[in-house]
Amino acid sequence: MSRTGCVINADNVVDMSADIIFDAVAMTYGKVKGTEMNILTSFRAIEAQEIAANLESYLDYGAENRAEYLQMLSEDYDVDLDIVHAMADVLGPMEDFDGLVTSLEDIA
């Protein structure tokens, strides 16, 4: 797998090693020095693992991946997709089927 243009998503994260995830984060979010990069890398790696763990659940809901699932939520609750993405970013992938849905119900 070439590391150039590598993107972290549920389609490819399952087979990624830690160094590839690190490189993907660095390419996506820019080089950050020292502790900030370690924290960012750890956070994004955990988030990518959570998305991969949810992949079967996304499929159960009729979505191919998280992006499609968020699009479906946007349409189902008639909430702008940008708002759904913002809420999903704040809550994290572990809340895609609970906290995010509850939050969307609250604002719909």
C-alpha positions in Angstrom: 0.0 0.0 0.0 1.4 3.4 -0.9 1.4 5.9 1.9 0.9 8.8 -0.5 -2.6 10.0 -0.3 -3.5 7.5 2.3 -6.9 8.2 4.0 -8.1 6.8 7.3 -11.6 5.4 6.8 -13.6 2.3 7.7 -12.7 0.8 4.3 -9.0 0.6 4.9 -8.2 1.0 8.6 -8.6 -2.6 9.6 -5.4 -3.6 7.8 -3.4 -0.5 8.7 -0.4 -0.8 11.0 0.3 1.9 13.5 3.1 3.5 11.4 0.7 3.8 8.4 -2.0 5.3 10.6 0.7 7.8 11.9 1.7 8.7 8.4 -1.9 9.1 7.3 -2.7 11.4 10.2 0.5 13.5 9.5 -0.5 13.8 5.8 -4.1 14.7 6.6 -3.5 17.1 9.5 0.0 18.3 8.9 3.2 17.8 10.8 2.9 18.7 14.5 5.9 18.6 16.8 6.3 16.5 19.9 3.5 15.7 22.3 0.8 17.4 20.3 1.5 14.9 17.4 1.5 12.0 19.8 -1.8 13.0 21.2 -3.3 13.6 17.8 -2.0 10.4 16.4 -3.3 8.4 19.4 -6.8 10.1 19.2 -7.1 9.5 15.4 -5.9 5.9 15.6 -8.5 5.1 18.4 -11.2 6.9 16.3 -10.2 4.9 13.2 -10.4 1.7 15.2 -13.8 2.6 16.5 -15.1 3.3 13.0 -13.7 0.0 11.9 -15.4 -1.7 14.8 -18.7 -0.1 13.8 -18.5 -1.1 10.2 -20.8 -4.1 10.6 -23.4 -1.9 12.4 -23.2 0.6 9.5 -23.9 -2.2 7.2 -26.8 -3.4 9.4 -28.4 0.1 9.0 -28.0 -0.2 5.2 -25.0 2.1 4.9 -21.7 1.1 3.2 -19.6 3.2 5.6 -19.8 5.9 8.3 -20.1 8.7 5.7 -23.1 7.1 4.2 -24.6 6.4 7.6 -24.2 10.1 8.6 -25.8 11.1 5.3 -28.8 8.8 6.1 -29.1 10.3 9.5 -29.1 13.8 8.0 -32.0 12.8 5.7 -33.9 10.8 8.3 -33.9 13.6 10.8 -34.0 16.5 8.3 -30.8 18.0 9.8 -28.2 19.7 7.7 -25.3 17.3 6.9 -22.7 19.8 8.2 -24.5 19.8 11.5 -24.6 16.0 11.6 -20.9 15.9 10.8 -20.1 18.4 13.5 -22.1 16.5 16.1 -20.5 13.2 15.0 -17.0 14.8 15.3 -17.7 16.0 18.9 -19.3 12.8 20.1 -17.0 10.4 18.3 -17.8 7.1 16.5 -18.7 5.2 19.6 -21.8 7.4 19.9 -22.9 7.0 16.3 -25.8 4.7 17.3 -26.8 6.1 20.6 -25.7 9.7 21.6 -25.7 11.0 18.1 -29.1 9.7 17.3 -30.5 11.0 20.6 -28.9 14.4 19.9 -30.5 14.5 16.4 -33.9 13.6 17.9 -33.5 16.5 20.3 -32.9 19.1 17.6 -35.2 17.6 14.9 
